[in-house]
Each structure stands twice: as structure tokens, then as C-alpha cells.
Amino acid sequence: MLRLFARWVRRPLLPAMRLWRRNIQLRVVASTLLMSLGVVLLLGFVVIGQVRNGLLDAKEKAAQSQAAGGFSAAQDRASAPGGPTGQDGAGRNGSSVNWRSDLVQQLASGGQSAFNVVALSLESEGTASRGARASGEVDPTASIPSGLRDSVAQGTGTYQTFTRIKYTSGKASEPGLVLGKRLNDASGTQYELYYLFPLTQEEDSLALVKGTLATAGLFVVVLLGAIAWLVVRQIVTPVRMAAGIAERLSAGRLQERMKVTGEDDIARLGEAFNKMAQNLQLKIQQLEELSRMQRRFVSDVSHELRTPLTTVRMAADVIHEARVDFDPVTARSAELLGDQLDRFESLLADLLEISRFDAGAAALEAEAIDLREVVRRVIGGAEPLAERKGTRIRVVGDEQPVVAEADARRVERVLRNLVVNAVEHGEGRDVVVRLASAGGAVAVAVRDYGVGLKPGEATRVFNRFWRADPARARTTGGTGLGLSIAVEDARLHGGWLQAWGEPGGGSQFRLTLPRTADEPLRGSPIPLEPEDSRRNRERAAAEERGPGGRGSLPGQSLAERSALGVPPRAPMPPQAAADPTALPGSGARVVRQPAAGTDRTVEREDRTLGR
């Protein structure tokens, strides 16, 4: 459920995430804005804190000075002669109340609304003396904190605190600073005198500073973002140009160059890039010219050798026919001469075929064919070699037609190559040919149980003149170009020719063709790694042992192996199947079809080719 919710939340963000990953300019500008915003906020907090502390300190000093003067004036007035000290109790209390009222009005009149004065009786005084006196319609009970009153009542010094000043007239409360002290009036009665200083001006000043800092900070952040965008654009634009030109160079447009302006580092980069592109173009042109010369040389030599080879063949045939009249040594030499001429003709034909592939002159003559018929012809031609090797060739999956649009001659040449190689390297064990079709693809796999392939050989096996064991003799007289030609034939069809193998466990070569010509392949109906590989057998055994085994692909039982005539083998270290995209034959090469009526060279019957 959480995964579905995360996917639902992530889906709308995918375009933004993709843009964030691909646009370095956006990342730099966004990072600059975020860091600038953080710095501006930090500086704003520091500046506002300093301004607030400065305003409050100045206000406290001014308030303390004003309150000290007021406390001193109140004490002087209480000590002046003529006070109500000689009256009885009731008169003294009434006179004391009037005296405090006059004192509050007198002290507040000098403030010009800069402060208010409140006089309160101590809690221990009588009821008549508890009347609170305040200026400016201040609510004395709500404006003076009880904690401050307790401190003033218990001490003799001046005490202060911050509070909110409230009014009885309905006026909105405002922050303020309260200073209080315990004093004696003219009758000797103790009372509390408080000075209340509103902080509205300081609050307005602080709000002005905050607004100014916010505006300036926003302007600075936007300005830094614009500067970062301009700076990064000056750097990213040449990089994007270089990337675009590099893509066009890789597409074959070797004449592309960067526009260089100025003499800075970017200009030097552009000059170096242009020099590199020029050198690459020169080298590629040289290599192309060399490749054309090599192909022309191989083609010309192959064609030129045909005439003397034909003459030598005719003379060799005459000698071979008359070998019965020669002595044994000369007769054997005549036979060897004929065999080597056969191999030389085969090599010459293969070189001509390779030169046609290299020149892009090979054409496909596709028609609907049943691969079962092609496989039967190939097996029939390989039976004599299989009998000499003691190998049986089995066919699996030929119950239903396996039809595809392909060149029958080229497909037969590929399969003949694979089957003969499997027989030659199978060490007398059975060879299994498997056919299958699914979707838009058909496949033929040739499986042997011989020496197999070592790690890395599944890709090198398609190289020209490559041999797994250079010391191994070619019993079939192959040229070493068979699999190279087979790969080119598969590419010409738009198909794949891939190999898998494990040391001592045999190998499997798989030919995959599209069912319809020019249809792209999306998969193969036959897995590249066979079911009876060591790894698949181990997985099947793990499943049979119980739930503790690892999940695996279906394995092939020993009974099924025996039914195919494949003897059980000891476990051997596995080799991972080669990635189809890394193998020759994983893609197709588009070849121009010959025009109608064009004369074509009639090629001789292909001979059996070795690995």
C-alpha cells in the first residue's frame, strides 16, 4: 500500500525530476537561490536581534532615568512641610488619597503621553487607602503584573518588567515597560508607584527594519539568482554546443565544428575541441580509405586468383585421374594436391563473400521457407561426418511448421556451419537441433555436449580466423571464416546469431530470425542458455529439496536427457550466457536490394566450414 501511495505521489513529479537531473543550469541556479535565501535569513535574524536589543536597551536607560527622577520628586514632595501628618485617621486617609491623585497627575503631566503613572496601595493597608490612582485611562490592576507587585512590596529598590499595558477606555493594549518602587506618602503611609512606558515607537521601528530587511533580502536573492543564471549560461551554452556537435560527429557529420569567440578558457576549449574533431575526421577518413583499399585488394586478389586457380585445378584433375599409373608417393601427393586445392577454392570463395559483406553489396533474396526442410538438408549433408565421429543428431520441435521469410541458401549455410561445428567439437556425444517459433520470431538452436566454451569465448568465437584451440586440427577442412560469414548472414536477415557455453559442458548456438522480413526482433522463442546447463540443473535440484531452495528456471531431468541420447556428465563450472547486445549479430545491417534484371554471379555450392 505504501509503495502504491509513493508511486501515486511520485508520478506527477517525474517530469520535474527528469528536468532537474538533465538541466545543470537549473540545478546551479536553484542551489544558489536556496543558499542565498539561507544566508539572507540568517543575516536578517542577526540584524533584527541586534536592532531589537539596541532599541530596548535605549528605552530601558531612558525609562530608568525618567522613573528615578519621578521617584525622587514623589519622595521630596512627601517630605515637604505642610503635609497631612497632624490629622486624625479618617482625615489622614482621605487626605492621603487626594495627595496620591495629585501626585499621579503632576508626575504624568511632565511625560507628554510618553509614559503613564500608577499609584497603588500596599495589600496590608486599610480599605480606604487601597484606591488605585492612574493616569491616561490605564487599567492598573490588569497592567501591573502580580509578580512585579510582590517584588516591589517586599523590597526597597526599583524593579522593572515587560508587560502589556491595558486601558479602561477600550483602547487596544500595547507592549510596555513597567518600573515600580515602594514609597511613603506625606502621612507616612507606604504605597507603590509605577511608571509605564509604552513601546509602540520601538515596535514600529522594529517592524520598519523587518520590512526593509525582507524587501532588501528578496531583492538580493533574486539578483543573485539572475547573476547565477547569467554566469552559468555563459558556461553551459558552450558545453551544450559541444555536446550537440559531439552527437552530430558520432552520427557521421564529421565536418561539424564549434564557433569560437574570444580568448578565454571556453574559447581555448572550443579550439581544442575543433582540433580534436579535425584530427578525428582525418583519421577516420584515412581508416576508411585504408579499409576500402583492403577490401578492394582482397576482392581483386580473390578474383585474380580464380584464373590461375582454374588452370591449376584442371591440371590437378588430370594428375589425379592418372594417379593409378604413378608410384605410391606420387599418387599420394596428387591426392593431397587435390584436397588442398579444394580448401583453397573454399577459402577464396569465403574471402569473396566477406568482401561483399564489407562493401555492403550483399543482397537478401527472401522467400517463405520452412526451416524444418532446411534442417533436414543440413543434417543429411552432415551425416557422413557424424557417422565417422560416432555422433547422433537429434531434432526437437519439428512437429509443427516453422515458416519465415528468409534466404534459404544463406540460412542453410549458417545451419550447416553450426551443425558441422557441433559434430566436430562434440567429442562423439549427441547433437540436439531445436526449432521453435513464437510471436514474430523463429529460432534454431544447435546444442552439443563437447569441450564447450571458456569465459569470454562466446563473443570471440565469431571473429575471423579465430580458433578456440590453435593446436586442434581442422578435420573438415574449414577456413576459419564460417562463423564470421554466418554472423553476417544473420545480420542481413535482421536476426541474431548468439553463442553460449560452459567449459566441459558443451555449447549452444542460437539463430533467431524475424518471421517477416524487415520486422524488428524483440526476443527469441528459445533461451540462449539451455535448460540442461549446470546452473539450471542446480536450481532445479534446489527446488526439489524443498522450500529452502532458491527460485529457479525449470531444469531438465536425467530421464529427459537420456531420451535425447545425452549421457549424464559430471558438474562443471558454469559460464554466464553472453549478453545479446554485446555479441556480433545482435543487430541488422540494411543492404540495398539489387535492381530487377541485374545479373548475379552464380556462386558455387558452399563447402563445409570450420569454426
Secondary structure as the mmCIF struct_conf table of DSSP 4:
data_model
#
loop_
_struct_conf.conf_type_id
_struct_conf.id
_struct_conf.beg_label_comp_id
_struct_conf.beg_label_asym_id
_struct_conf.beg_label_seq_id
_struct_conf.end_label_comp_id
_struct_conf.end_label_asym_id
_struct_conf.end_label_seq_id
HELX_RH_AL_P HELX_RH_AL_P1 LEU A 2 ARG A 22
HELX_RH_AL_P HELX_RH_AL_P2 ILE A 24 SER A 79
BEND BEND1 ALA A 80 ALA A 80
TURN_TY1_P TURN_TY1_P1 PRO A 81 GLY A 82
BEND BEND2 PRO A 84 PRO A 84
BEND BEND3 GLY A 86 GLN A 87
HELX_RH_AL_P HELX_RH_AL_P3 GLY A 89 SER A 109
TURN_TY1_P TURN_TY1_P2 GLY A 110 SER A 113
BEND BEND4 ALA A 114 ALA A 114
STRN STRN1 ASN A 116 SER A 121
TURN_TY1_P TURN_TY1_P3 GLU A 123 SER A 124
BEND BEND5 GLU A 125 GLU A 125
BEND BEND6 THR A 127 THR A 127
HELX_RH_3T_P HELX_RH_3T_P1 ALA A 128 ARG A 130
STRN STRN2 ARG A 133 ALA A 134
BEND BEND7 SER A 135 SER A 135
TURN_TY1_P TURN_TY1_P4 GLY A 136 GLU A 137
STRN STRN3 VAL A 138 VAL A 138
HELX_RH_AL_P HELX_RH_AL_P4 PRO A 140 SER A 143
BEND BEND8 ILE A 144 ILE A 144
HELX_RH_AL_P HELX_RH_AL_P5 SER A 146 GLN A 154
BEND BEND9 THR A 156 GLY A 157
STRN STRN4 TYR A 159 ILE A 165
STRN STRN5 TYR A 167 TYR A 167
TURN_TY1_P TURN_TY1_P5 THR A 168 SER A 169
BEND BEND10 GLY A 170 GLY A 170
HELX_LH_PP_P HELX_LH_PP_P1 LYS A 171 SER A 173
STRN STRN6 GLU A 174 ASN A 184
TURN_TY1_P TURN_TY1_P6 ALA A 186 SER A 187
BEND BEND11 GLY A 188 GLY A 188
STRN STRN7 GLN A 190 PRO A 198
HELX_RH_AL_P HELX_RH_AL_P6 THR A 200 SER A 250
TURN_TY1_P TURN_TY1_P7 ALA A 251 GLY A 252
TURN_TY1_P TURN_TY1_P8 LEU A 254 GLN A 255
BEND BEND12 GLY A 262 ASP A 264
HELX_RH_AL_P HELX_RH_AL_P7 ASP A 265 GLU A 321
TURN_TY1_P TURN_TY1_P9 ALA A 322 ALA A 322
HELX_RH_3T_P HELX_RH_3T_P2 ARG A 323 ASP A 325
BEND BEND13 PHE A 326 PHE A 326
HELX_RH_AL_P HELX_RH_AL_P8 PRO A 328 ALA A 359
TURN_TY1_P TURN_TY1_P10 GLY A 360 GLY A 360
STRN STRN8 GLU A 367 ASP A 370
HELX_RH_AL_P HELX_RH_AL_P9 LEU A 371 LYS A 389
TURN_TY1_P TURN_TY1_P11 GLY A 390 GLY A 390
STRN STRN9 ILE A 393 VAL A 396
BEND BEND14 GLY A 397 GLY A 397
BEND BEND15 GLU A 399 GLN A 400
STRN STRN10 VAL A 403 ALA A 406
HELX_RH_AL_P HELX_RH_AL_P10 ALA A 408 HIS A 425
TURN_TY1_P TURN_TY1_P12 GLY A 426 GLY A 428
STRN STRN11 VAL A 431 ALA A 438
TURN_TY1_P TURN_TY1_P13 GLY A 439 GLY A 440
STRN STRN12 ALA A 441 ASP A 448
BEND BEND16 GLY A 450 VAL A 451
TURN_TY1_P TURN_TY1_P14 PRO A 455 GLY A 456
HELX_RH_AL_P HELX_RH_AL_P11 GLU A 457 ARG A 460
TURN_TY1_P TURN_TY1_P15 VAL A 461 PHE A 462
BEND BEND17 ASN A 463 ASN A 463
TURN_TY1_P TURN_TY1_P16 ARG A 464 PHE A 465
BEND BEND18 ALA A 468 ALA A 468
TURN_TY1_P TURN_TY1_P17 PRO A 470 ALA A 471
BEND BEND19 ARG A 472 ARG A 472
TURN_TY1_P TURN_TY1_P18 THR A 475 THR A 476
BEND BEND20 GLY A 480 GLY A 480
HELX_RH_AL_P HELX_RH_AL_P12 GLY A 482 LEU A 492
TURN_TY1_P TURN_TY1_P19 HIS A 493 GLY A 494
STRN STRN13 TRP A 496 GLY A 501
TURN_TY1_P TURN_TY1_P20 PRO A 503 GLY A 504
BEND BEND21 GLY A 505 GLY A 505
STRN STRN14 SER A 507 PRO A 514
BEND BEND22 ARG A 515 THR A 516
TURN_TY1_P TURN_TY1_P21 ALA A 517 ASP A 518
HELX_LH_PP_P HELX_LH_PP_P2 GLU A 519 LEU A 521
BEND BEND23 PRO A 525 ILE A 526
BEND BEND24 LEU A 528 GLU A 529
TURN_TY1_P TURN_TY1_P22 GLU A 531 ASP A 532
BEND BEND25 SER A 533 SER A 533
HELX_RH_AL_P HELX_RH_AL_P13 ARG A 534 ARG A 545
TURN_TY1_P TURN_TY1_P23 PRO A 547 GLY A 548
BEND BEND26 GLY A 549 GLY A 549
HELX_LH_PP_P HELX_LH_PP_P3 ARG A 550 GLY A 551
HELX_LH_PP_P HELX_LH_PP_P4 LEU A 553 SER A 557
HELX_RH_AL_P HELX_RH_AL_P14 LEU A 558 ALA A 563
TURN_TY1_P TURN_TY1_P24 LEU A 564 GLY A 565
HELX_LH_PP_P HELX_LH_PP_P5 ALA A 576 ASP A 579
HELX_RH_3T_P HELX_RH_3T_P3 PRO A 580 ALA A 582
BEND BEND27 LEU A 583 LEU A 583
TURN_TY1_P TURN_TY1_P25 PRO A 584 GLY A 585
BEND BEND28 SER A 586 GLY A 587
HELX_LH_PP_P HELX_LH_PP_P6 ARG A 592 ALA A 595
TURN_TY1_P TURN_TY1_P26 ALA A 596 GLY A 597
HELX_LH_PP_P HELX_LH_PP_P7 GLU A 603 THR A 608
#
